[in-house]
Amino acid sequence: MSFVEDVGMAAIEHKYPVVVNWLGGREGSGDITPEASGKNFPINVPPEFGGQGGETNPEELLTSAITGCYSITFGIVAANRKLPIQSVRVEAEGTVEQNGAAFKYREIVIRPTITLASDASDDQVKIAEDMAHKCDAYCIVTNAVRASFEVKVEPTVIRA
């Protein structure tokens, strides 16, 4: 059985509405509220792009969305494979390239550190490494942007 199973059903749409309130220009500020959680968080333009900084921004949010999706997906895959996971810590870095007035997201590097139980077998370590490299293929958010920029995974798997 694969991670994603085709059960012959009609496609189902899932919607994720958000509301953004913004006031001002480059030095303005605003907030985002996803409807499902209702949790409001402030946003503004980062200082490197001439903004005031101090809050999150779309560049961080894109890196966060991909990293969060990767982490959740890895957790699901690891549970399905019954890997003895003790912890998963995922660090990531998004890179935006600026050429004059043009900006382009160039890449995101995801660096998971996966800690298995001390009695994990060599086979389980190999499976965890393999899954760490492959599970981003199941990540909805990564798949949405894959044609636009590179997403790299550089995992470390250790035993406790």
OpenMM code with the backbone's topology and positions (N, CA, C; nanometers):
from openmm import Vec3, app, unit

residues = "MET SER PHE VAL GLU ASP VAL GLY MET ALA ALA ILE GLU HIS LYS TYR PRO VAL VAL VAL ASN TRP LEU GLY GLY ARG GLU GLY SER GLY ASP ILE THR PRO GLU ALA SER GLY LYS ASN PHE PRO ILE ASN VAL PRO PRO GLU PHE GLY GLY GLN GLY GLY GLU THR ASN PRO GLU GLU LEU LEU THR SER ALA ILE THR GLY CYS TYR SER ILE THR PHE GLY ILE VAL ALA ALA ASN ARG LYS LEU PRO ILE GLN SER VAL ARG VAL GLU ALA GLU GLY THR VAL GLU GLN ASN GLY ALA ALA PHE LYS TYR ARG GLU ILE VAL ILE ARG PRO THR ILE THR LEU ALA SER ASP ALA SER ASP ASP GLN VAL LYS ILE ALA GLU ASP MET ALA HIS LYS CYS ASP ALA TYR CYS ILE VAL THR ASN ALA VAL ARG ALA SER PHE GLU VAL LYS VAL GLU PRO THR VAL ILE ARG ALA".split()
positions = [
    Vec3(0.0843, -0.1180, 0.0000),
    Vec3(0.0000, 0.0000, 0.0000),
    Vec3(0.0888, 0.1243, 0.0000),
    Vec3(0.0598, 0.2171, -0.0858),
    Vec3(0.1403, 0.3386, -0.0945),
    Vec3(0.0893, 0.4429, 0.0041),
    Vec3(0.1706, 0.5480, 0.0201),
    Vec3(0.1339, 0.6578, 0.1093),
    Vec3(0.0034, 0.7214, 0.0628),
    Vec3(-0.0081, 0.7433, -0.0675),
    Vec3(-0.1290, 0.7994, -0.1254),
    Vec3(-0.1965, 0.6870, -0.2017),
    Vec3(-0.3192, 0.6577, -0.1662),
    Vec3(-0.3873, 0.5445, -0.2252),
    Vec3(-0.4977, 0.5926, -0.3180),
    Vec3(-0.5017, 0.5406, -0.4389),
    Vec3(-0.6084, 0.5717, -0.5326),
    Vec3(-0.7224, 0.4765, -0.5040),
    Vec3(-0.8313, 0.5276, -0.4537),
    Vec3(-0.9436, 0.4420, -0.4188),
    Vec3(-1.0562, 0.4543, -0.5208),
    Vec3(-1.0274, 0.5148, -0.6354),
    Vec3(-1.1261, 0.5225, -0.7421),
    Vec3(-1.2402, 0.6182, -0.7152),
    Vec3(-1.2207, 0.7121, -0.6267),
    Vec3(-1.3257, 0.8081, -0.5939),
    Vec3(-1.3064, 0.9353, -0.6749),
    Vec3(-1.4118, 1.0124, -0.6827),
    Vec3(-1.4034, 1.1419, -0.7490),
    Vec3(-1.3137, 1.2350, -0.6677),
    Vec3(-1.2535, 1.3287, -0.7363),
    Vec3(-1.1656, 1.4255, -0.6700),
    Vec3(-1.2441, 1.5067, -0.5666),
    Vec3(-1.1782, 1.5352, -0.4567),
    Vec3(-1.2371, 1.6162, -0.3503),
    Vec3(-1.1521, 1.7420, -0.3369),
    Vec3(-1.2157, 1.8566, -0.3357),
    Vec3(-1.1427, 1.9818, -0.3177),
    Vec3(-1.1401, 2.0198, -0.1698),
    Vec3(-1.0254, 2.0696, -0.1258),
    Vec3(-1.0102, 2.1222, 0.0090),
    Vec3(-0.9678, 2.2676, -0.0062),
    Vec3(-1.0348, 2.3572, 0.0607),
    Vec3(-1.0055, 2.4998, 0.0472),
    Vec3(-0.9479, 2.5531, 0.1779),
    Vec3(-0.8574, 2.6494, 0.1650),
    Vec3(-0.7888, 2.7073, 0.2803),
    Vec3(-0.7957, 2.8593, 0.2723),
    Vec3(-0.9109, 2.9184, 0.3059),
    Vec3(-0.9251, 3.0639, 0.2952),
    Vec3(-0.8472, 3.1391, 0.4033),
    Vec3(-0.7911, 3.2499, 0.3637),
    Vec3(-0.7222, 3.3408, 0.4548),
    Vec3(-0.7667, 3.4834, 0.4235),
    Vec3(-0.7515, 3.5709, 0.5210),
    Vec3(-0.7777, 3.7131, 0.5019),
    Vec3(-0.6513, 3.7880, 0.5389),
    Vec3(-0.6097, 3.8789, 0.4522),
    Vec3(-0.4949, 3.9654, 0.4796),
    Vec3(-0.5447, 4.1090, 0.4862),
    Vec3(-0.5083, 4.1781, 0.5926),
    Vec3(-0.5324, 4.3220, 0.6050),
    Vec3(-0.3974, 4.3901, 0.5934),
    Vec3(-0.3851, 4.4886, 0.5054),
    Vec3(-0.2587, 4.5571, 0.4826),
    Vec3(-0.2829, 4.7060, 0.4784),
    Vec3(-0.1944, 4.7824, 0.5408),
    Vec3(-0.2050, 4.9277, 0.5387),
    Vec3(-0.0681, 4.9849, 0.5098),
    Vec3(-0.0582, 5.0669, 0.4065),
    Vec3(0.0675, 5.1321, 0.3738),
    Vec3(0.1354, 5.0700, 0.2544),
    Vec3(0.2571, 5.1143, 0.2324),
    Vec3(0.3386, 5.0653, 0.1216),
    Vec3(0.4491, 4.9750, 0.1729),
    Vec3(0.5716, 5.0014, 0.1272),
    Vec3(0.6872, 4.9188, 0.1648),
    Vec3(0.7098, 4.9182, 0.3158),
    Vec3(0.6841, 5.0296, 0.3816),
    Vec3(0.7027, 5.0364, 0.5265),
    Vec3(0.5727, 5.0125, 0.6027),
    Vec3(0.4722, 4.9621, 0.5330),
    Vec3(0.3434, 4.9339, 0.5950),
    Vec3(0.3470, 4.8089, 0.6798),
    Vec3(0.2287, 4.7719, 0.7258),
    Vec3(0.2180, 4.6500, 0.8051),
    Vec3(0.0781, 4.5938, 0.7884),
    Vec3(0.0640, 4.4710, 0.8317),
    Vec3(-0.0658, 4.4064, 0.8194),
    Vec3(-0.0707, 4.2804, 0.9018),
    Vec3(-0.1723, 4.2014, 0.8733),
    Vec3(-0.1849, 4.0733, 0.9419),
    Vec3(-0.2550, 3.9737, 0.8506),
    Vec3(-0.2347, 3.8484, 0.8826),
    Vec3(-0.2969, 3.7380, 0.8098),
    Vec3(-0.3779, 3.6571, 0.9104),
    Vec3(-0.4985, 3.6189, 0.8698),
    Vec3(-0.5806, 3.5319, 0.9528),
    Vec3(-0.6330, 3.4164, 0.8677),
    Vec3(-0.5793, 3.2969, 0.8891),
    Vec3(-0.6366, 3.1794, 0.8238),
    Vec3(-0.7725, 3.1487, 0.8866),
    Vec3(-0.8720, 3.1210, 0.8033),
    Vec3(-1.0075, 3.0997, 0.8538),
    Vec3(-1.0176, 2.9777, 0.9455),
    Vec3(-0.9517, 2.8692, 0.9104),
    Vec3(-0.9673, 2.7455, 0.9874),
    Vec3(-0.9187, 2.7590, 1.1311),
    Vec3(-0.8024, 2.8215, 1.1498),
    Vec3(-0.7484, 2.8338, 1.2854),
    Vec3(-0.7939, 2.9612, 1.3537),
    Vec3(-0.8199, 3.0649, 1.2762),
    Vec3(-0.8566, 3.1932, 1.3333),
    Vec3(-0.7416, 3.2638, 1.4027),
    Vec3(-0.6216, 3.2074, 1.3908),
    Vec3(-0.5047, 3.2665, 1.4572),
    Vec3(-0.4466, 3.3760, 1.3699),
    Vec3(-0.4467, 3.4944, 1.4246),
    Vec3(-0.3986, 3.6119, 1.3531),
    Vec3(-0.2497, 3.6314, 1.3786),
    Vec3(-0.1748, 3.6620, 1.2718),
    Vec3(-0.0339, 3.6938, 1.2944),
    Vec3(0.0084, 3.8092, 1.2046),
    Vec3(0.0924, 3.8978, 1.2599),
    Vec3(0.1342, 4.0180, 1.1878),
    Vec3(0.2372, 3.9883, 1.0800),
    Vec3(0.2337, 4.0689, 0.9754),
    Vec3(0.3302, 4.0591, 0.8652),
    Vec3(0.3788, 4.1983, 0.8282),
    Vec3(0.4982, 4.2034, 0.7711),
    Vec3(0.5451, 4.3251, 0.7056),
    Vec3(0.6602, 4.2913, 0.6118),
    Vec3(0.7126, 4.3924, 0.5476),
    Vec3(0.8207, 4.3758, 0.4518),
    Vec3(0.9519, 4.3622, 0.5294),
    Vec3(1.0361, 4.2630, 0.4941),
    Vec3(1.1632, 4.2486, 0.5661),
    Vec3(1.2577, 4.3653, 0.5376),
    Vec3(1.3499, 4.3935, 0.6298),
    Vec3(1.4401, 4.5069, 0.6126),
    Vec3(1.5252, 4.4997, 0.4865),
    Vec3(1.5637, 4.3768, 0.4463),
    Vec3(1.6475, 4.3651, 0.3255),
    Vec3(1.5746, 4.4100, 0.2000),
    Vec3(1.4417, 4.4231, 0.2066),
    Vec3(1.3634, 4.4725, 0.0936),
    Vec3(1.3083, 4.6123, 0.1207),
    Vec3(1.3660, 4.6804, 0.2218),
    Vec3(1.3289, 4.8182, 0.2513),
    Vec3(1.2136, 4.8347, 0.3479),
    Vec3(1.1718, 4.7278, 0.4117),
    Vec3(1.0623, 4.7358, 0.5075),
    Vec3(1.1139, 4.7514, 0.6490),
    Vec3(1.0200, 4.7580, 0.7431),
    Vec3(1.0576, 4.7786, 0.8825),
    Vec3(1.0980, 4.6502, 0.9541),
    Vec3(1.0594, 4.5341, 0.9011),
    Vec3(1.0954, 4.4075, 0.9657),
    Vec3(1.0268, 4.3923, 1.0998),
    Vec3(1.0730, 4.2940, 1.1747),
    Vec3(1.0201, 4.2701, 1.3084),
    Vec3(0.9009, 4.1770, 1.3136),
    Vec3(0.8426, 4.1446, 1.2006),
    Vec3(0.7309, 4.0505, 1.1937),
    Vec3(0.7646, 3.9478, 1.0867),
    Vec3(0.6789, 3.8490, 1.0708),
    Vec3(0.7039, 3.7528, 0.9648),
    Vec3(0.6731, 3.8166, 0.8296),
    Vec3(0.7092, 3.7483, 0.7237),
    Vec3(0.6907, 3.8011, 0.5888),
    Vec3(0.6616, 3.6848, 0.4940),
    Vec3(0.6167, 3.7136, 0.3728),
    Vec3(0.5829, 3.6054, 0.2800),
    Vec3(0.6992, 3.5108, 0.2499),
    Vec3(0.8206, 3.5621, 0.2484),
    Vec3(0.9363, 3.4767, 0.2208),
    Vec3(0.9547, 3.3727, 0.3313),
    Vec3(0.9447, 3.4169, 0.4567),
    Vec3(0.9528, 3.3235, 0.5694),
    Vec3(0.8342, 3.2280, 0.5701),
    Vec3(0.7178, 3.2793, 0.5343),
    Vec3(0.5986, 3.1951, 0.5350),
    Vec3(0.6080, 3.0840, 0.4312),
    Vec3(0.6641, 3.1135, 0.3142),
    Vec3(0.6803, 3.0095, 0.2122),
    Vec3(0.7783, 2.9033, 0.2609),
    Vec3(0.8907, 2.9447, 0.3167),
    Vec3(0.9867, 2.8488, 0.3728),
    Vec3(0.9208, 2.7689, 0.4846),
    Vec3(0.8440, 2.8357, 0.5698),
    Vec3(0.7755, 2.7684, 0.6804),
    Vec3(0.6717, 2.6688, 0.6289),
    Vec3(0.5969, 2.7065, 0.5270),
    Vec3(0.4936, 2.6173, 0.4726),
    Vec3(0.5565, 2.4901, 0.4167),
    Vec3(0.6644, 2.5040, 0.3426),
    Vec3(0.7302, 2.3865, 0.2855),
    Vec3(0.7930, 2.3013, 0.3947),
    Vec3(0.8568, 2.3645, 0.4917),
    Vec3(0.9213, 2.2903, 0.6007),
    Vec3(0.8168, 2.2222, 0.6887),
    Vec3(0.7085, 2.2902, 0.7183),
    Vec3(0.6013, 2.2299, 0.7969),
    Vec3(0.5383, 2.1125, 0.7244),
    Vec3(0.5128, 2.1286, 0.5959),
    Vec3(0.4546, 2.0210, 0.5168),
    Vec3(0.5493, 1.9009, 0.5124),
    Vec3(0.6772, 1.9270, 0.4920),
    Vec3(0.7773, 1.8191, 0.4911),
    Vec3(0.7756, 1.7443, 0.6247),
    Vec3(0.7756, 1.8174, 0.7340),
    Vec3(0.7820, 1.7571, 0.8678),
    Vec3(0.6600, 1.6703, 0.8952),
    Vec3(0.5424, 1.7220, 0.8644),
    Vec3(0.4193, 1.6454, 0.8846),
    Vec3(0.4198, 1.5212, 0.7966),
    Vec3(0.4573, 1.5384, 0.6705),
    Vec3(0.4601, 1.4254, 0.5772),
    Vec3(0.5588, 1.3193, 0.6242),
    Vec3(0.6791, 1.3613, 0.6682),
    Vec3(0.7754, 1.2637, 0.7185),
    Vec3(0.7187, 1.1897, 0.8393),
    Vec3(0.6535, 1.2628, 0.9295),
    Vec3(0.5943, 1.1993, 1.0475),
    Vec3(0.4924, 1.0928, 1.0104),
    Vec3(0.4090, 1.1215, 0.9123),
    Vec3(0.3079, 1.0250, 0.8673),
    Vec3(0.3754, 0.9027, 0.8051),
    Vec3(0.4737, 0.9275, 0.7177),
    Vec3(0.5442, 0.8169, 0.6515),
    Vec3(0.6170, 0.7312, 0.7556),
    Vec3(0.6847, 0.7957, 0.8504),
    Vec3(0.7591, 0.7221, 0.9531),
    Vec3(0.6648, 0.6377, 1.0391),
    Vec3(0.5490, 0.6931, 1.0745),
    Vec3(0.4512, 0.6175, 1.1538),
    Vec3(0.3993, 0.4979, 1.0739),
    Vec3(0.3718, 0.5209, 0.9447),
    Vec3(0.3247, 0.4107, 0.8595),
    Vec3(0.4291, 0.3004, 0.8473),
    Vec3(0.5560, 0.3385, 0.8475),
    Vec3(0.6649, 0.2406, 0.8365),
    Vec3(0.7057, 0.1860, 0.9735),
    Vec3(0.6405, 0.2337, 1.0782),
    Vec3(0.6664, 0.1903, 1.2166),
    Vec3(0.8130, 0.2099, 1.2577),
    Vec3(0.8691, 0.3241, 1.2162),
    Vec3(1.0061, 0.3568, 1.2547),
    Vec3(1.0076, 0.4046, 1.4001),
    Vec3(1.1092, 0.3664, 1.4769),
    Vec3(1.1157, 0.4060, 1.6180),
    Vec3(1.1694, 0.5491, 1.6338),
    Vec3(1.0889, 0.6453, 1.5941),
    Vec3(1.1293, 0.7860, 1.5968),
    Vec3(1.1244, 0.8382, 1.7397),
    Vec3(1.2330, 0.9004, 1.7836),
    Vec3(1.2328, 0.9686, 1.9139),
    Vec3(1.2072, 1.1173, 1.8952),
    Vec3(1.2648, 1.1742, 1.7890),
    Vec3(1.2409, 1.3157, 1.7626),
    Vec3(1.2771, 1.3483, 1.6180),
    Vec3(1.2170, 1.4546, 1.5701),
    Vec3(1.2498, 1.5085, 1.4379),
    Vec3(1.2598, 1.6593, 1.4545),
    Vec3(1.3722, 1.7132, 1.4182),
    Vec3(1.3920, 1.8588, 1.4176),
    Vec3(1.4299, 1.8961, 1.2754),
    Vec3(1.3569, 1.9893, 1.2179),
    Vec3(1.3817, 2.0261, 1.0790),
    Vec3(1.4167, 2.1739, 1.0721),
    Vec3(1.5352, 2.2014, 1.0227),
    Vec3(1.5770, 2.3389, 0.9961),
    Vec3(1.5726, 2.3581, 0.8457),
    Vec3(1.5437, 2.4786, 0.8025),
    Vec3(1.5375, 2.5059, 0.6592),
    Vec3(1.5813, 2.6486, 0.6326),
    Vec3(1.6236, 2.6697, 0.5105),
    Vec3(1.6638, 2.8041, 0.4692),
    Vec3(1.6160, 2.8281, 0.3269),
    Vec3(1.5412, 2.9362, 0.3103),
    Vec3(1.4975, 2.9781, 0.1781),
    Vec3(1.5919, 3.0840, 0.1254),
    Vec3(1.6185, 3.0786, -0.0039),
    Vec3(1.7064, 3.1768, -0.0671),
    Vec3(1.6309, 3.2505, -0.1759),
    Vec3(1.6281, 3.3834, -0.1646),
    Vec3(1.5676, 3.4697, -0.2648),
    Vec3(1.6805, 3.5441, -0.3350),
    Vec3(1.6788, 3.5413, -0.4657),
    Vec3(1.7815, 3.6092, -0.5459),
    Vec3(1.7248, 3.7419, -0.5955),
    Vec3(1.8043, 3.8478, -0.5826),
    Vec3(1.7626, 3.9794, -0.6277),
    Vec3(1.8534, 4.0237, -0.7406),
    Vec3(1.7930, 4.0575, -0.8532),
    Vec3(1.8643, 4.1163, -0.9676),
    Vec3(1.7976, 4.2488, -0.9992),
    Vec3(1.8557, 4.3570, -0.9478),
    Vec3(1.7930, 4.4873, -0.9647),
    Vec3(1.6599, 4.4904, -0.8928),
    Vec3(1.5534, 4.5227, -0.9661),
    Vec3(1.4196, 4.5293, -0.9071),
    Vec3(1.3479, 4.3942, -0.9122),
    Vec3(1.4123, 4.2917, -0.9696),
    Vec3(1.3492, 4.1601, -0.9827),
    Vec3(1.3927, 4.0674, -0.8682),
    Vec3(1.2959, 3.9980, -0.8112),
    Vec3(1.3212, 3.9041, -0.7027),
    Vec3(1.2689, 3.7670, -0.7441),
    Vec3(1.3458, 3.6633, -0.7120),
    Vec3(1.3024, 3.5273, -0.7443),
    Vec3(1.3445, 3.4326, -0.6329),
    Vec3(1.2496, 3.3524, -0.5875),
    Vec3(1.2826, 3.2479, -0.4921),
    Vec3(1.3683, 3.1471, -0.5671),
    Vec3(1.4890, 3.1203, -0.5185),
    Vec3(1.5809, 3.0306, -0.5896),
    Vec3(1.5775, 2.8885, -0.5367),
    Vec3(1.5756, 2.8738, -0.4022),
    Vec3(1.5748, 2.7390, -0.3465),
    Vec3(1.5367, 2.7418, -0.1993),
    Vec3(1.4982, 2.6242, -0.1528),
    Vec3(1.4815, 2.6003, -0.0096),
    Vec3(1.5575, 2.4720, 0.0204),
    Vec3(1.6418, 2.4784, 0.1232),
    Vec3(1.7161, 2.3604, 0.1674),
    Vec3(1.6567, 2.3176, 0.3013),
    Vec3(1.6104, 2.1937, 0.3055),
    Vec3(1.5493, 2.1360, 0.4251),
    Vec3(1.6520, 2.0438, 0.4889),
    Vec3(1.6792, 2.0644, 0.6174),
    Vec3(1.7788, 1.9832, 0.6894),
    Vec3(1.7159, 1.9176, 0.8117),
    Vec3(1.6533, 1.8005, 0.7915),
    Vec3(1.5967, 1.7300, 0.9061),
    Vec3(1.7042, 1.6544, 0.9832),
    Vec3(1.6918, 1.6557, 1.1145),
    Vec3(1.7715, 1.5685, 1.2008),
    Vec3(1.6723, 1.4727, 1.2650),
    Vec3(1.6861, 1.3466, 1.2290),
    Vec3(1.5929, 1.2436, 1.2718),
    Vec3(1.6633, 1.1558, 1.3741),
    Vec3(1.6098, 1.1521, 1.4934),
    Vec3(1.6684, 1.0695, 1.5988),
    Vec3(1.5807, 0.9470, 1.6188),
    Vec3(1.6421, 0.8310, 1.5981),
    Vec3(1.5744, 0.7037, 1.6193),
    Vec3(1.6099, 0.6503, 1.7573),
    Vec3(1.5319, 0.5555, 1.8052),
    Vec3(1.5608, 0.4905, 1.9326),
    Vec3(1.6990, 0.4272, 1.9271),
    Vec3(1.7637, 0.4165, 2.0421),
    Vec3(1.9004, 0.3632, 2.0463),
    Vec3(1.9083, 0.2200, 1.9957),
    Vec3(1.7985, 0.1460, 2.0045),
    Vec3(1.8002, 0.0075, 1.9575),
    Vec3(1.7490, -0.0081, 1.8136),
    Vec3(1.7393, 0.1029, 1.7410),
    Vec3(1.6960, 0.0954, 1.6007),
    Vec3(1.7946, 0.0103, 1.5215),
    Vec3(1.7404, -0.0720, 1.4351),
    Vec3(1.8254, -0.1594, 1.3542),
    Vec3(1.8906, -0.0798, 1.2404),
    Vec3(1.9937, -0.1383, 1.1809),
    Vec3(2.0573, -0.0761, 1.0648),
    Vec3(1.9565, -0.0589, 0.9516),
    Vec3(1.8682, -0.1561, 0.9347),
    Vec3(1.7643, -0.1460, 0.8315),
    Vec3(1.6720, -0.0278, 0.8583),
    Vec3(1.6357, -0.0053, 0.9834),
    Vec3(1.5494, 0.1076, 1.0170),
    Vec3(1.6187, 0.2408, 0.9915),
    Vec3(1.7491, 0.2464, 1.0174),
    Vec3(1.8253, 0.3684, 0.9877),
    Vec3(1.8232, 0.3935, 0.8375),
    Vec3(1.8456, 0.2895, 0.7591),
    Vec3(1.8448, 0.3044, 0.6123),
    Vec3(1.7076, 0.3461, 0.5611),
    Vec3(1.6024, 0.2876, 0.6170),
    Vec3(1.4661, 0.3247, 0.5764),
    Vec3(1.4394, 0.4706, 0.6105),
    Vec3(1.4795, 0.5137, 0.7297),
    Vec3(1.4593, 0.6538, 0.7705),
    Vec3(1.5332, 0.7488, 0.6766),
    Vec3(1.6572, 0.7147, 0.6411),
    Vec3(1.7334, 0.7989, 0.5468),
    Vec3(1.6647, 0.8038, 0.4114),
    Vec3(1.6206, 0.6890, 0.3628),
    Vec3(1.5524, 0.6819, 0.2340),
    Vec3(1.4234, 0.7631, 0.2360),
    Vec3(1.3440, 0.7457, 0.3406),
    Vec3(1.2172, 0.8182, 0.3520),
    Vec3(1.2414, 0.9686, 0.3664),
    Vec3(1.3482, 1.0060, 0.4367),
    Vec3(1.3795, 1.1483, 0.4529),
    Vec3(1.4069, 1.2136, 0.3179),
    Vec3(1.4678, 1.1385, 0.2279),
    Vec3(1.4955, 1.1921, 0.0935),
    Vec3(1.3725, 1.1909, 0.0041),
    Vec3(1.2835, 1.0956, 0.0247),
    Vec3(1.1723, 1.0762, -0.0690),
    Vec3(1.0402, 1.1395, -0.0266),
    Vec3(1.0200, 1.1642, 0.1021),
    Vec3(0.8855, 1.2023, 0.1462),
    Vec3(0.8434, 1.3404, 0.0971),
    Vec3(0.9371, 1.4254, 0.0572),
    Vec3(0.8940, 1.5554, 0.0053),
    Vec3(0.8160, 1.5406, -0.1250),
    Vec3(0.8285, 1.4253, -0.1923),
    Vec3(0.7509, 1.4004, -0.3139),
    Vec3(0.6014, 1.3936, -0.2837),
    Vec3(0.5631, 1.3669, -0.1571),
    Vec3(0.4234, 1.3595, -0.1171),
    Vec3(0.3731, 1.4890, -0.0554),
    Vec3(0.4603, 1.5872, -0.0430),
    Vec3(0.4239, 1.7129, 0.0223),
    Vec3(0.3445, 1.8014, -0.0739),
    Vec3(0.2226, 1.8333, -0.0368),
    Vec3(0.1330, 1.9128, -0.1213),
    Vec3(0.1947, 2.0486, -0.1542),
    Vec3(0.2496, 2.1155, -0.0545),
    Vec3(0.3023, 2.2507, -0.0743),
    Vec3(0.4264, 2.2474, -0.1637),
    Vec3(0.5169, 2.1543, -0.1387),
    Vec3(0.6366, 2.1422, -0.2223),
    Vec3(0.5978, 2.1135, -0.3663),
    Vec3(0.5026, 2.0238, -0.3858),
    Vec3(0.4606, 1.9915, -0.5217),
    Vec3(0.3988, 2.1119, -0.5922),
    Vec3(0.3387, 2.2034, -0.5169),
    Vec3(0.2781, 2.3225, -0.5763),
    Vec3(0.3826, 2.4185, -0.6326),
    Vec3(0.5052, 2.4160, -0.5783),
    Vec3(0.6076, 2.5118, -0.6205),
    Vec3(0.7270, 2.4463, -0.6896),
    Vec3(0.7281, 2.3149, -0.6984),
    Vec3(0.8447, 2.2417, -0.7472),
    Vec3(0.8954, 2.2915, -0.8830),
    Vec3(0.8085, 2.3311, -0.9724),
    Vec3(0.8518, 2.3771, -1.1046),
    Vec3(0.9131, 2.5174, -1.1005),
    Vec3(0.8921, 2.5894, -0.9904),
    Vec3(0.9400, 2.7275, -0.9815),
    Vec3(1.0793, 2.7414, -0.9220),
    Vec3(1.1146, 2.6521, -0.8290),
    Vec3(1.2474, 2.6575, -0.7681),
    Vec3(1.2803, 2.5230, -0.7073),
    Vec3(1.4067, 2.5064, -0.6706),
    Vec3(1.4550, 2.3788, -0.6197),
    Vec3(1.4297, 2.3645, -0.4700),
    Vec3(1.3870, 2.2462, -0.4297),
    Vec3(1.3757, 2.2113, -0.2884),
    Vec3(1.4711, 2.0948, -0.2657),
    Vec3(1.5708, 2.1165, -0.1801),
    Vec3(1.6715, 2.0146, -0.1501),
    Vec3(1.6476, 1.9606, -0.0100),
    Vec3(1.6759, 1.8316, 0.0084),
    Vec3(1.6652, 1.7698, 0.1402),
    Vec3(1.8018, 1.7132, 0.1756),
    Vec3(1.8536, 1.7547, 0.2919),
    Vec3(1.9845, 1.7105, 0.3405),
    Vec3(1.9658, 1.6537, 0.4816),
    Vec3(1.9219, 1.5258, 0.4898),
    Vec3(1.8902, 1.4695, 0.6217),
    Vec3(2.0114, 1.4158, 0.6980),
    Vec3(1.9945, 1.4110, 0.8289),
    Vec3(2.0863, 1.3436, 0.9191),
    Vec3(2.0015, 1.2497, 1.0029),
    Vec3(2.0380, 1.1220, 1.0043),
    Vec3(1.9665, 1.0232, 1.0859),
    Vec3(2.0647, 0.9685, 1.1884),
    Vec3(2.0234, 0.9757, 1.3159),
    Vec3(2.1101, 0.9276, 1.4243),
    Vec3(2.0307, 0.8385, 1.5182),
    Vec3(2.1011, 0.7608, 1.5958),
    Vec3(2.0392, 0.6824, 1.7023),
    Vec3(2.0604, 0.7582, 1.8332),
    Vec3(1.9611, 0.7497, 1.9216),
    Vec3(1.9703, 0.8195, 2.0514),
    Vec3(2.0807, 0.7580, 2.1356),
] * unit.nanometer
topology = app.Topology()
chain = topology.addChain("A")
for resn in residues:
    res = topology.addResidue(resn, chain)
    for name in ("N", "CA", "C"):
        topology.addAtom(name, app.Element.getBySymbol(name[0]), res)
